[in-house]
């Protein structure tokens, strides 16, 4: 056999022969997988297969293979040298026979192979007998690493009631051993804890549901998964992982009321919207699966309502309509709770709703009177006499004692009181006739008060419509200025007229126009009714002359369509204007004004100038006379009057002084003709003084009063001064006598004021004033 064939055979044997019998026994005992590196053979290199197994190294080196040259005669002349990774440290070689030994523990996971070089030299010549050869020593794997769960601990969630076989989650373990050699890295999963609810696939680590589970029974499970290498064979290494599995909620439970019967109460005074009570239905589900809506079923749904508190899931019963103790004292309603969101998968379990009975008692309260109805609409024709019946309002006490009710109208202080009400029976009548054209609607507020409890008051609105009566005749819609030109032709339209009516016609107003009968026979104008509430005024002849007649007065008859119809006569003034065919309003107005004065323009200016001069002259004369005619004793009379008014000790005298100017009694125009002024004054003074002593029952005083009354009744030029009659009865029973100003017409010489000093301290100032006054006069 030549050298090349021998070399190829050796390489093939090295690749196919995994290990020697001795190494196979060692591998079986240590359950460690071993590998041999690829060997390079140069020329005459011969060696046994080289491999190293990771294992616990003893105190002695472990033989792993031998290098040998075919030139080795086994005479010790060749020397083997080993260099490269781990040489002289991890690996050593016997320089005489080429055997290689490992001196340390090897870790395949740390370094899976080593690259070394071998050389054979002649000891004598120190020359290589073989070229340097490079070879690799691979570290064979042994099962020295246990599996690891790098992603644990695990948390998973699965819906409750999921069917058997539903995937929950997957766990994965890793093994650092060599997966390509032996079973050291082949893992097998098993369930340590979690039966009988869960299962795990041995090869994949997928956890699945083993049975249906109810979250409401238990919502969390702790599952322990074990991973073993060596496919679970004896001696395999293992690791465990904990998986927390939570059951998520599904809507598989209907709501259930805690009570089959609820009792509640509400006062009849409670307003709409009052909370009557609460009901509650429990739902074992959570979140939106527990959300529910409440409903009212039965007869009470129109009186009560129920809403859902989204936070507490309670049903709140509300008052939807006012209740009345006297009408109905007890209600029985049915409340229903229904899941808002329903899972169709569980419909077969039954309806997801529940019902309960709610009994509600109405509590009695002292209520105010109740109007029936709350608002009234009444009608009355305008013009009805005072005291006419408008209508009747009715209120009653709804309580059992049925207290009497007193009615009244709330009057506004600034409005006229047009209505009154009988406080006992609620009859409303008018206090004066009503006029629809002034106010067509009246709003009245009527109150009803319990006589036993005046604090209980209720109100009702009464709307009174004043019905129309055809009591207003139609009239012109405006004041018309109508002009006709002197050159107007027959049949010419000179004015269009229309009418208005303050009444309210249900069918709409329709007016009929015509010329009054007294003017229709000889009128120079005609009236044409247009049948649309307007009419036209036309001329009956051609040509008019202002010198003959400047104004024409047309009595136009207007009739409405009321029941009964009313007619009015409206006069239209037609003015003849100095124009051709078209009317100039401003020019015609000026001409009419001049004609009404009967003057031309020049004459009008002259008249105005004369009037102005006369007014200036008259004002000058009046001013001069007022300066010369200054009434005597004006200051004295004013002072006397003020003194009397200030003391005001005796009733009418002072008031009469302010009622008129006393100086007017001294003018000649008010004196009686058949008696001179001085005689009248002296008689007044004499009788006045006698009256201080004799009183009003004296015959002299009665005679005086009769004469003065006769003079006042027969004199038409004098105002009716009643002071003579008033002062005739002054002074009776007064220690001071009369203070009437009638006696002041006499002079200071005829009158003595000494008696004022005897009137006491209250008249001291007055006595001093008149005493000093007399001294000055003397």
NULUM-414955 format. One line per 10 residues: number of its first residue (from 1); their letters; for each residue z, y, x of C-alpha. Coordinates in steps of 0.02 Angstrom, whole numbers. Example, Ala and Ser with C-alpha at 12.3 -4.5 7.8 and 13.67 -1.06 7.14 Angstrom:
<recs>
1	AS	390/-225/615  357/-53/684
</recs>
This chain:
<recs>
1	XXXXXXXXXX	0/0/0  -49/168/73  69/316/82  -6/420/-59  4/279/-185  182/245/-135  229/427/-161  153/435/-335  245/278/-386  411/347/-328
11	XXXXXXXXXX	388/510/-424  343/414/-581  497/306/-566  607/458/-543  539/541/-701  554/386/-808  718/318/-747  854/427/-825  1001/360/-731  1070/214/-633
21	XXXXXXXXXX	1177/80/-715  1331/150/-639  1295/325/-705  1254/256/-878  1426/179/-886  1503/342/-831  1405/437/-964  1460/316/-1099  1640/331/-1050  1639/523/-1045
31	XXXXXXXXXX	1515/552/-1188  1427/678/-1077  1239/696/-1071  1162/700/-892  997/765/-829  902/739/-666  800/876/-586  618/858/-540  605/788/-363  481/842/-236
41	XXXXXXXXXX	425/711/-110  334/763/48  247/633/147  374/503/200  525/571/104  616/434/8  771/458/-100  861/387/-244  857/489/-407  964/648/-388
51	XXXXXXXXXX	1069/713/-535  1243/783/-564  1352/762/-718  1473/897/-776  1642/814/-779  1815/827/-712  1803/807/-522  1938/701/-437  2006/730/-262  1860/632/-184
61	XXXXXXXXXX	1680/693/-186  1562/609/-308  1402/531/-247  1248/591/-339  1100/528/-233  1023/498/-62  882/573/40  791/457/165  641/473/278  530/322/310
71	XXXXXXXXXX	542/366/493  727/330/489  758/171/593  940/176/546  987/197/727  1073/362/701  938/458/789  893/563/633  1002/700/566  991/757/382
81	XXXXXXXXXX	1022/940/342  1049/1015/164  1026/1202/127  1008/1308/-29  1113/1340/-185  1284/1261/-173  1251/1181/-2  1407/1156/104  1510/1211/-49  1468/1119/-205
91	XXXXXXXXXX	1355/991/-127  1374/903/42  1259/777/131  1297/637/251  1195/688/402  1174/505/458  1116/420/298  1063/569/186  1186/532/43  1227/686/-62
101	XXXXXXXXXX	1399/716/-143  1465/846/-267  1636/915/-225  1671/1031/-376  1668/1027/-566  1500/1081/-634  1472/1175/-797  1300/1158/-872  1332/1302/-993  1366/1413/-841
111	XXXXXXXXXX	1227/1349/-725  1109/1210/-783  1022/1173/-613  1029/1206/-426  884/1227/-303  911/1152/-129  810/1110/29  821/953/136  767/929/318  770/782/442
121	XXXXXXXXXX	775/817/631  781/712/786  951/722/865  882/709/1039  743/835/1028  812/936/884  637/937/815  600/902/632  528/733/601  489/781/419
131	XXXXXXXXXX	439/948/348  572/1042/248  572/984/67  636/1084/-86  710/994/-232  812/1035/-392  972/956/-449  997/973/-639  1168/965/-717  1179/834/-851
141	XXXXXXXXXX	1269/890/-1011  1430/814/-1075  1514/857/-1243  1637/984/-1176  1609/1125/-1307  1670/1119/-1484  1576/1204/-1628  1614/1387/-1671  1596/1489/-1833  1548/1658/-1764
151	XXXXXXXXXX	1526/1747/-1935  1692/1697/-2013  1798/1725/-2108  1677/1716/-2253  1688/1803/-2422  1570/1759/-2564  1555/1800/-2749  1480/1694/-2885  1476/1725/-3074  1600/1625/-3173
161	XXXXXXXXXX	1536/1484/-3282  1390/1459/-3164  1312/1286/-3184  1343/1144/-3063  1238/1155/-2906  1231/1346/-2903  1223/1406/-2723  1374/1510/-2674  1346/1549/-2489  1300/1466/-2322
171	XXXXXXXXXX	1409/1446/-2168  1338/1415/-1995  1423/1349/-1839  1354/1348/-1662  1384/1229/-1513  1356/1281/-1332  1310/1104/-1279  1131/1054/-1243  1041/1023/-1408  896/935/-1320
181	XXXXXXXXXX	1001/796/-1245  1108/677/-1342  1212/724/-1497  1332/847/-1417  1258/994/-1513  1213/903/-1675  1335/966/-1808  1392/894/-1972  1479/1001/-2110  1613/938/-2227
191	XXXXXXXXXX	1733/1010/-2356  1915/1006/-2304  1981/1107/-2453  1896/1158/-2615  1867/998/-2710  1826/969/-2849  1758/1143/-2881  1640/1161/-2732  1534/1054/-2619  1445/1081/-2453
201	XXXXXXXXXX	1281/1015/-2388  1320/916/-2227  1171/973/-2125  1142/1153/-2188  1318/1212/-2227  1265/1278/-2400  1413/1286/-2519  1375/1248/-2700  1466/1246/-2866  1530/1073/-2909
211	XXXXXXXXXX	1586/1119/-3086  1592/1266/-3208  1743/1379/-3181  1823/1512/-3291  1870/1675/-3208  2003/1707/-3339  2090/1546/-3280  2074/1580/-3094  1969/1714/-3014  1982/1669/-2828
221	XXXXXXXXXX	1969/1509/-2725  2003/1472/-2541  1879/1346/-2469  1894/1269/-2293  1735/1203/-2211  1737/1091/-2056  1596/1073/-1930  1592/921/-1811  1474/888/-1667  1412/717/-1612
231	XXXXXXXXXX	1355/698/-1794  1534/665/-1840  1555/512/-1727  1726/467/-1660  1780/581/-1521  1674/724/-1585  1739/902/-1570  1765/1005/-1730  1803/1181/-1797  1847/1250/-1969
241	XXXXXXXXXX	1804/1410/-2064  1886/1486/-2216  1778/1546/-2360  1856/1657/-2495  1755/1635/-2654  1780/1760/-2795  1721/1729/-2971  1635/1881/-3048  1657/1914/-3233  1532/1876/-3368
251	XXXXXXXXXX	1550/1919/-3550  1607/1750/-3611  1759/1806/-3712  1760/1899/-3879  1887/2037/-3917  2047/1984/-4005  2164/2098/-4102  2346/2088/-4050  2401/2103/-4231  2326/2036/-4388
261	XXXXXXXXXX	2402/2180/-4489  2437/2361/-4443  2542/2487/-4542  2510/2674/-4532  2549/2831/-4632  2475/3005/-4652  2533/3161/-4743  2426/3230/-4881  2438/3399/-4792  2355/3329/-4636
271	XXXXXXXXXX	2189/3414/-4598  2027/3321/-4568  2024/3249/-4392  2209/3206/-4385  2250/3048/-4286  2324/2921/-4407  2360/2780/-4283  2290/2662/-4153  2232/2482/-4151  2196/2375/-3999
281	XXXXXXXXXX	2091/2220/-3971  2113/2127/-3808  1965/2060/-3710  1996/1941/-3565  1840/2003/-3481  1840/2156/-3369  1731/2307/-3339  1586/2335/-3456  1605/2157/-3520  1768/2214/-3601
291	XXXXXXXXXX	1692/2372/-3675  1694/2372/-3864  1659/2479/-4016  1771/2493/-4168  1711/2509/-4347  1789/2537/-4518  1732/2418/-4654  1770/2421/-4838  1813/2558/-4961  1909/2665/-4836
301	XXXXXXXXXX	1758/2707/-4729  1729/2870/-4825  1909/2928/-4800  1948/2862/-4626  1851/2846/-4465  1884/2758/-4301  1830/2801/-4124  1848/2708/-3959  1950/2772/-3812  1837/2723/-3668
311	XXXXXXXXXX	1981/2722/-3543  2108/2620/-3640  1986/2528/-3753  2097/2573/-3901  2032/2610/-4074  2094/2778/-4138  2099/2794/-4328  2057/2972/-4386  2066/3060/-4553  1888/3089/-4611
321	XXXXXXXXXX	1928/3164/-4781  2084/3246/-4852  2196/3126/-4947  2295/3162/-5104  2461/3079/-5137  2447/3108/-5323  2274/3028/-5331  2296/2879/-5214  2450/2832/-5116  2393/2681/-5017
331	XXXXXXXXXX	2236/2628/-4927  2190/2458/-4855  2048/2460/-4731  1971/2331/-4616  1945/2376/-4434  1820/2278/-4330  1802/2270/-4140  1633/2218/-4070  1584/2194/-3887  1467/2331/-3833
341	XXXXXXXXXX	1370/2220/-3713  1335/2040/-3763  1274/1902/-3646  1149/1797/-3743  1193/1644/-3639  1361/1634/-3727  1309/1675/-3905  1330/1493/-3947  1516/1513/-3911  1532/1615/-4071
351	XXXXXXXXXX	1525/1798/-4130  1592/1922/-4003  1695/2022/-4128  1860/2019/-4220  1936/2104/-4372  2109/2160/-4429  2184/2242/-4583  2256/2419/-4577  2367/2477/-4720  2390/2666/-4730
361	XXXXXXXXXX	2521/2749/-4840  2498/2930/-4898  2655/3035/-4881  2691/3164/-5015  2700/3350/-4970  2722/3512/-5063  2544/3570/-5078  2477/3740/-5129  2384/3757/-5294  2210/3686/-5301
371	XXXXXXXXXX	2064/3779/-5379  1935/3680/-5475  1808/3717/-5410  1843/3808/-5247  1704/3937/-5276  1652/4016/-5439  1491/4101/-5490  1503/4209/-5646  1383/4322/-5737  1402/4477/-5844
381	XXXXXXXXXX	1275/4599/-5912  1278/4774/-5844  1345/4907/-5958  1471/4790/-6040  1621/4888/-6104  1786/4887/-6012  1887/4732/-6047  1735/4620/-6065  1763/4439/-6015  1687/4390/-5848
391	XXXXXXXXXX	1754/4213/-5832  1905/4105/-5805  1972/4026/-5645  2085/3876/-5649  2209/3813/-5521  2347/3685/-5536  2490/3622/-5431  2437/3449/-5371  2618/3393/-5343  2712/3288/-5469
401	XXXXXXXXXX	2824/3431/-5526  2666/3531/-5575  2739/3702/-5540  2667/3847/-5645  2536/3953/-5558  2521/4142/-5551  2349/4220/-5523  2305/4384/-5438  2155/4472/-5363  2155/4527/-5182
411	XXXXXXXXXX	2100/4708/-5194  2033/4804/-5047  2119/4971/-5026  1955/5064/-4999  1860/4987/-5145  1864/5032/-5327  1952/4905/-5436  1822/4848/-5560  1906/4686/-5615  2076/4626/-5668
421	XXXXXXXXXX	2147/4452/-5698  2275/4381/-5816  2409/4314/-5701  2452/4174/-5823  2285/4100/-5877  2162/4162/-5742  2051/4261/-5862  1947/4392/-5768  1892/4548/-5862  1808/4711/-5816
431	XXXXXXXXXX	1905/4873/-5801  1751/4982/-5824  1565/4958/-5860  1461/4891/-5716  1294/4956/-5658  1175/4829/-5582  1072/4966/-5503  1224/5017/-5400  1291/4844/-5357  1212/4683/-5416
441	XXXXXXXXXX	1343/4563/-5342  1531/4577/-5329  1635/4462/-5219  1813/4436/-5279  1953/4340/-5194  2074/4263/-5317  2241/4190/-5261  2349/4062/-5349  2534/4058/-5306  2665/3930/-5354
451	XXXXXXXXXX	2802/4015/-5452  2934/3897/-5382  2876/3912/-5203  2788/4079/-5173  2741/4025/-4997  2615/3902/-5068  2461/4007/-5095  2279/3960/-5106  2122/4065/-5124  1956/4048/-5213
461	XXXXXXXXXX	1799/4153/-5201  1725/4221/-5361  1547/4286/-5353  1505/4396/-5501  1322/4431/-5533  1283/4583/-5637  1137/4538/-5748  1005/4667/-5777  983/4758/-5942  829/4863/-5971
471	XXXXXXXXXX	926/5026/-5971  817/5129/-5855  652/5202/-5910  509/5207/-5787  470/5370/-5698  352/5442/-5571  369/5360/-5402  367/5534/-5321  349/5719/-5359  164/5750/-5369
481	XXXXXXXXXX	75/5910/-5318  -87/5909/-5415  -225/6037/-5388  -393/6057/-5470  -532/6165/-5400  -610/6298/-5507  -778/6217/-5477  -720/6041/-5525  -842/5941/-5630  -805/5835/-5781
491	XXXXXXXXXX	-741/5659/-5745  -676/5704/-5572  -520/5611/-5509  -388/5739/-5460  -233/5630/-5443  -177/5448/-5433  -2/5413/-5499  116/5265/-5498  287/5227/-5569  452/5146/-5521
501	XXXXXXXXXX	589/5067/-5624  768/5039/-5563  785/4887/-5674  751/4712/-5610  613/4624/-5703  612/4435/-5693  424/4431/-5726  385/4581/-5618  362/4760/-5673  210/4812/-5771
511	XXXXXXXXXX	188/4991/-5824  73/5067/-5954  12/5247/-5932  -55/5361/-6068  -63/5544/-6113  70/5600/-6237  10/5615/-6416  46/5802/-6427  -70/5837/-6280  -206/5708/-6309
521	XXXXXXXXXX	-299/5808/-6441  -330/5967/-6344  -301/5917/-6162  -430/5958/-6030  -379/5802/-5934  -373/5616/-5969  -265/5474/-5903  -346/5309/-5855  -229/5159/-5839  -287/5049/-5693
531	XXXXXXXXXX	-186/4899/-5757  -106/4879/-5584  44/4994/-5610  -61/5145/-5561  -163/5270/-5659  -290/5406/-5622  -296/5585/-5688  -475/5643/-5725  -548/5808/-5783  -623/5820/-5958
541	XXXXXXXXXX	-731/5971/-5925  -819/6062/-5786  -757/6226/-5716  -585/6307/-5725  -534/6490/-5710  -370/6544/-5635  -379/6709/-5728  -377/6615/-5892  -244/6484/-5851  -165/6449/-5683
551	XXXXXXXXXX	-54/6298/-5729  -82/6150/-5843  65/6039/-5895  16/5861/-5937  148/5755/-6027  115/5577/-5967  193/5432/-6060  250/5281/-5954  310/5120/-6037  383/4966/-5950
561	XXXXXXXXXX	375/4784/-6003  562/4760/-6027  651/4692/-6179  658/4805/-6272  527/4912/-6183  579/5086/-6129  467/5238/-6123  483/5403/-6032  381/5561/-6032  346/5634/-5861
571	XXXXXXXXXX	265/5803/-5842  127/5823/-5715  91/6002/-5664  -92/6035/-5624  -125/6196/-5527  -295/6279/-5526  -346/6318/-5348  -475/6439/-5281  -585/6307/-5197  -754/6227/-5217
581	XXXXXXXXXX	-742/6039/-5228  -614/5989/-5096  -432/6041/-5108  -344/6123/-4960  -161/6086/-4995  -88/6225/-4887  -207/6357/-4956  -177/6302/-5135  11/6305/-5114  3/6484/-5048
591	XXXXXXXXXX	-105/6538/-5191  12/6459/-5318  160/6546/-5241  76/6716/-5249  23/6688/-5427  199/6640/-5479  257/6810/-5415  118/6899/-5504  78/7002/-5348  -54/7016/-5219
601	XXXXXXXXXX	-12/6995/-5037  -2/7182/-5005  108/7209/-5157  222/7068/-5104  249/7146/-4933  291/7314/-5011  415/7236/-5132  502/7143/-4992  518/7303/-4890  597/7394/-5038
611	XXXXXXXXXX	719/7253/-5069  772/7256/-4887  803/7444/-4888  903/7430/-5050  1013/7293/-4978  1052/7395/-4823  1098/7546/-4928  1207/7444/-5045  1303/7363/-4904  1338/7533/-4827
621	XXXXXXXXXX	1411/7600/-4991  1520/7447/-5016  1589/7462/-4840  1635/7646/-4862  1722/7615/-5027  1825/7472/-4957  1887/7583/-4816  1939/7723/-4937  2014/7609/-5068  2164/7538/-4981
631	XXXXXXXXXX	2295/7478/-5105  2462/7574/-5096  2620/7480/-5060  2520/7332/-4996  2634/7307/-4850  2786/7336/-4959  2727/7214/-5091  2686/7084/-4960  2857/7104/-4885  2941/7092/-5056
641	XXXXXXXXXX	2842/6937/-5102  2882/6850/-4938  3067/6884/-4960  3068/6808/-5132  2972/6655/-5075  3084/6629/-4926  3244/6619/-5027  3172/6516/-5168  3339/6509/-5257  3276/6500/-5434
651	XXXXXXXXXX	3129/6394/-5483  2979/6476/-5561  2989/6655/-5498  2933/6613/-5323  2797/6494/-5378  2728/6624/-5499  2724/6750/-5358  2610/6639/-5259  2507/6594/-5411  2422/6766/-5420
661	XXXXXXXXXX	2423/6937/-5343  2558/7038/-5429  2467/7197/-5387  2337/7149/-5514  2462/7188/-5653  2464/7369/-5598  2277/7401/-5617  2217/7494/-5770  2093/7359/-5813  2229/7239/-5862
671	XXXXXXXXXX	2337/7360/-5963  2335/7352/-6150  2240/7493/-6234  2366/7541/-6368  2509/7568/-6244  2510/7674/-6087  2547/7591/-5921  2711/7680/-5891  2777/7640/-6061  2736/7458/-6041
681	XXXXXXXXXX	2818/7455/-5871  2974/7542/-5934  2986/7424/-6081  2970/7276/-5965  3104/7346/-5853  3220/7388/-5998  3199/7223/-6085  3211/7133/-5918  3380/7211/-5885  3440/7175/-6061
691	XXXXXXXXXX	3386/6995/-6041  3504/6978/-5895  3648/7006/-6015  3591/6945/-6184  3483/6793/-6136  3328/6724/-6221  3408/6707/-6391  3416/6896/-6416  3310/6970/-6554  3255/7109/-6438
701	XXXXXXXXXX	3189/6986/-6313  3098/6887/-6446  3016/7046/-6509  2961/7089/-6333  2886/6917/-6306  2792/6925/-6471  2716/7093/-6426  2661/7037/-6256  2589/6875/-6323  2489/6973/-6452
711	XXXXXXXXXX	2422/7089/-6318  2370/6944/-6209  2281/6856/-6353  2185/7011/-6410  2130/7077/-6240  1971/6984/-6187  1953/7075/-6019  2116/7020/-5941  2148/6850/-5864  2279/6747/-5958
721	XXXXXXXXXX	2429/6779/-5846  2560/6659/-5907  2694/6736/-5798  2753/6844/-5946  2792/6689/-6044  2870/6600/-5893  2984/6744/-5846  3042/6768/-6024  3165/6626/-6000  3230/6668/-5827
731	XXXXXXXXXX	3407/6718/-5790  3496/6619/-5923  3656/6552/-5852  3627/6629/-5679  3762/6736/-5604  3632/6831/-5506  3517/6862/-5651  3328/6851/-5637  3232/6876/-5476  3065/6890/-5565
741	XXXXXXXXXX	2938/7006/-5488  2895/7081/-5658  3023/7215/-5634  2948/7270/-5471  2824/7383/-5560  2954/7520/-5572  2987/7639/-5431  3133/7631/-5314  3209/7778/-5404  3219/7680/-5568
751	XXXXXXXXXX	3292/7525/-5490  3464/7505/-5409  3498/7362/-5291  3683/7392/-5268  3725/7238/-5367  3652/7130/-5230  3806/7162/-5125  3911/7073/-5257  3811/6911/-5251  3902/6839/-5104
761	XXXXXXXXXX	3865/6798/-4922  3705/6702/-4963  3622/6866/-5018  3693/6976/-4883  3528/6991/-4790  3431/7028/-4951  3556/7162/-5003  3541/7244/-4833  3352/7247/-4842  3342/7330/-5013
771	XXXXXXXX	3483/7450/-4981  3398/7509/-4823  3232/7516/-4916  3303/7630/-5046  3378/7743/-4917  3210/7763/-4837  3130/7800/-5005  3258/7930/-5046
</recs>
